[in-house]
Amino acid sequence: MATSYPKPLPDQWTILLHPILNLTILTLLDADNTQRQIGFHSSTPPGTSERTVSALDQITETGLRASAQELIDTFYARTAQAQANSAAFSAAVPDQRSLLDRLRAETSCLVSLDIDDEALTIVLKFVAEGPATAILYALIASWPGSNTSEGPPAGVLQSRDDHGGLTVHLDQARAQQFLTWYRDQP
């Protein structure tokens, strides 16, 4: 049976412990002091002061240290999930770079891959202005996965701005389906 050891705080990272009433907000900060993960710990005694720690052993309260470890574990789990989703997308669409370049050339749209911070998945994003809007709208409408009898399916978001521009977001599953379909289009 494999033993699971607690994961350490990444090198040069810190945890800000910010008490509010009987709650402590734990914020995982990277080496550039950028927020990477937030967690909470209840039952904080009155008079607890705000502090920043660079190692878990600097937290003497057992429950608070356990919450800090949970914060670190959650960060590592989310990072692993994001990497797995990215790898799955790359495996499903190994020619993504050439497909995105072709889409940009054929539609005159801004085409990019983004990250859904909540789901930790890839999002394919199109932004079209002016004449490119009609081209993008026609392309998306010709894709068999773009509509159901109730409108766009889950994972396909379309929005128009006040100037007639069109933005389309496809979640990871729909992006993979779209790019696989698009690969075979003349």
Secondary structure, DSSP 8 states (H G I E B T S, - for coil): ----------TT-EEEEEEETTEEEEEEE-TT--EEEEEEEE---TT---EEESSGGG---HHHHHHHHHHHHHHHHHHHHHHHHHHHHHHH-TTHHHHHHHHHHHH--EEEEEEETTTTEEEEEEEE-THHHHHHHHHHHHSTTS-BTTBS-TTEEEEE-TTS-EEEEE-HHHHHHHHHHHHT--
